[in-house]
Amino acid sequence: MMNNYSFRDFKSNDYAEVIDLWEKTGLGNKDRGDDLSTIQLSLKLGGKFLVMEELSSRRIIGTSWMTFDGRRIHLHHFGIDPEYQGRRLSIPLLEETLRFARDKKVQIKLEVHKDNLKAIELYTKNHFKYLGDYKIFIIRSVKELKDIGYDQD
Ligand SMILES: CC(C)(COP(=O)(O)OP(=O)(O)OC[C@H]1O[C@@H](n2cnc3c(N)ncnc32)[C@H](O)[C@@H]1OP(=O)(O)O)[C@@H](O)C(=O)NCCC(=O)NCCS
């Protein structure tokens, strides 16, 4: 049977639809710094943003955003539209994602919340190995960073 979806690269005029999908899947909000210019910069730096599109409706039903830091790929915002979940569509989206890492010949890493059992099962059944025992830290507020006083400055 022919698939009713295809993969393509993100285009800037997908942005509104993608934000919509990220809100529905709990993947994004403005505090995370996921704006269009961040996406575009990540692509310029060698990342990839895959969009999964339903062919009949041209709806965006999945996203996979990979950033590249020169060392590894980090996978972000991997998600399927809730209306399309449970149809095993995340598996081909993950395969397409891993194809990019394979072709680039670099490692791929991701973070997933410990309670996100669906995603954990998906990743562990599809090649990812649990690193374990690490705690993840971030300075979310760039303003806070700016306000850090360095006596030497
Ligand atoms: C995680 C997500 C992409 C999985 O997609 P999905 O459409 O729900 O799941 P699929 O039907 O594609 O199933 C694929 C695999 O996921 C796992 N899975 C799906 N539903 C599951 C459930 N209820 N319990 C446990 N594992 C489950 C299974 O491994 C399944 O493969 P299997 O059928 O061979 O067992 C999707 O639920 C999603 O977008 N969630 C919100 C966003 C998110 O949390 N993304 C991950 C951020 S790191």
The ligand as an SDF file (V2000), in Angstrom:
LIG
                    3D

 48 50  0  0  0  0  0  0  0  0999 V2000
    6.2280   10.1130   21.2150 C   0  0  0  0  0  0  0  0  0  0  0  0
    5.3870   10.1300   19.9370 C   0  0  0  0  0  0  0  0  0  0  0  0
    6.1830   10.7850   18.8060 C   0  0  0  0  0  0  0  0  0  0  0  0
    5.0920    8.6700   19.5390 C   0  0  0  0  0  0  0  0  0  0  0  0
    4.1980    8.6650   18.4540 O   0  0  0  0  0  0  0  0  0  0  0  0
    2.8100    7.8770   18.5460 P   0  0  0  0  0  0  0  0  0  0  0  0
    2.0570    8.1480   17.3100 O   0  0  0  0  0  0  0  0  0  0  0  0
    2.1620    8.2090   19.8420 O   0  0  0  0  0  0  0  0  0  0  0  0
    3.2770    6.3500   18.6340 O   0  0  0  0  0  0  0  0  0  0  0  0
    3.2730    5.2930   17.4370 P   0  0  0  0  0  0  0  0  0  0  0  0
    1.8990    4.8230   17.1490 O   0  0  0  0  0  0  0  0  0  0  0  0
    4.0400    5.8500   16.2900 O   0  0  0  0  0  0  0  0  0  0  0  0
    4.0700    4.0890   18.0980 O   0  0  0  0  0  0  0  0  0  0  0  0
    5.4510    3.9510   17.9300 C   0  0  0  0  0  0  0  0  0  0  0  0
    6.0930    3.3250   19.1550 C   0  0  0  0  0  0  0  0  0  0  0  0
    5.9590    4.1910   20.2770 O   0  0  0  0  0  0  0  0  0  0  0  0
    5.8110    3.3950   21.4610 C   0  0  0  0  0  0  0  0  0  0  0  0
    4.4720    3.6490   22.0130 N   0  0  0  0  0  0  0  0  0  0  0  0
    3.4210    4.2320   21.4050 C   0  0  0  0  0  0  0  0  0  0  0  0
    2.3660    4.2850   22.2300 N   0  0  0  0  0  0  0  0  0  0  0  0
    2.7670    3.7240   23.3850 C   0  0  0  0  0  0  0  0  0  0  0  0
    2.1350    3.5090   24.6420 C   0  0  0  0  0  0  0  0  0  0  0  0
    0.8710    3.8600   24.8700 N   0  0  0  0  0  0  0  0  0  0  0  0
    2.8800    2.9320   25.6240 N   0  0  0  0  0  0  0  0  0  0  0  0
    4.1600    2.5770   25.4230 C   0  0  0  0  0  0  0  0  0  0  0  0
    4.8060    2.7530   24.2500 N   0  0  0  0  0  0  0  0  0  0  0  0
    4.1100    3.3260   23.2570 C   0  0  0  0  0  0  0  0  0  0  0  0
    5.9380    1.9660   21.0230 C   0  0  0  0  0  0  0  0  0  0  0  0
    7.2970    1.6150   21.0810 O   0  0  0  0  0  0  0  0  0  0  0  0
    5.4660    2.0350   19.5940 C   0  0  0  0  0  0  0  0  0  0  0  0
    5.9980    1.0170   18.7760 O   0  0  0  0  0  0  0  0  0  0  0  0
    5.3220   -0.4510   18.7700 P   0  0  0  0  0  0  0  0  0  0  0  0
    3.9480   -0.2710   18.2350 O   0  0  0  0  0  0  0  0  0  0  0  0
    6.2420   -1.2180   17.8960 O   0  0  0  0  0  0  0  0  0  0  0  0
    5.3250   -0.9380   20.1920 O   0  0  0  0  0  0  0  0  0  0  0  0
    4.0390   10.8790   20.1430 C   0  0  0  0  0  0  0  0  0  0  0  0
    3.2940   10.2520   21.1660 O   0  0  0  0  0  0  0  0  0  0  0  0
    4.1880   12.3590   20.4780 C   0  0  0  0  0  0  0  0  0  0  0  0
    4.2820   13.1930   19.6010 O   0  0  0  0  0  0  0  0  0  0  0  0
    4.1540   12.6760   21.7920 N   0  0  0  0  0  0  0  0  0  0  0  0
    4.1860   14.0870   22.2290 C   0  0  0  0  0  0  0  0  0  0  0  0
    5.5100   14.7070   21.9610 C   0  0  0  0  0  0  0  0  0  0  0  0
    6.6450   13.9880   22.6400 C   0  0  0  0  0  0  0  0  0  0  0  0
    6.5760   13.6550   23.8180 O   0  0  0  0  0  0  0  0  0  0  0  0
    7.7360   13.7510   21.8880 N   0  0  0  0  0  0  0  0  0  0  0  0
    8.9470   13.1620   22.3890 C   0  0  0  0  0  0  0  0  0  0  0  0
    9.7800   14.2470   22.9760 C   0  0  0  0  0  0  0  0  0  0  0  0
   11.3660   13.6280   23.4540 S   0  0  0  0  0  0  0  0  0  0  0  0
  1  2  1  0
  2  3  1  0
  2  4  1  0
  2 36  1  0
  4  5  1  0
  5  6  1  0
  6  7  2  0
  6  8  1  0
  6  9  1  0
  9 10  1  0
 10 11  2  0
 10 12  1  0
 10 13  1  0
 13 14  1  0
 14 15  1  0
 15 16  1  0
 15 30  1  0
 16 17  1  0
 17 18  1  0
 17 28  1  0
 18 19  1  0
 18 27  1  0
 19 20  2  0
 20 21  1  0
 21 22  1  0
 21 27  2  0
 22 23  1  0
 22 24  2  0
 24 25  1  0
 25 26  2  0
 26 27  1  0
 28 29  1  0
 28 30  1  0
 30 31  1  0
 31 32  1  0
 32 33  2  0
 32 34  1  0
 32 35  1  0
 36 37  1  0
 36 38  1  0
 38 39  2  0
 38 40  1  0
 40 41  1  0
 41 42  1  0
 42 43  1  0
 43 44  2  0
 43 45  1  0
 45 46  1  0
 46 47  1  0
 47 48  1  0
M  END
$$$$
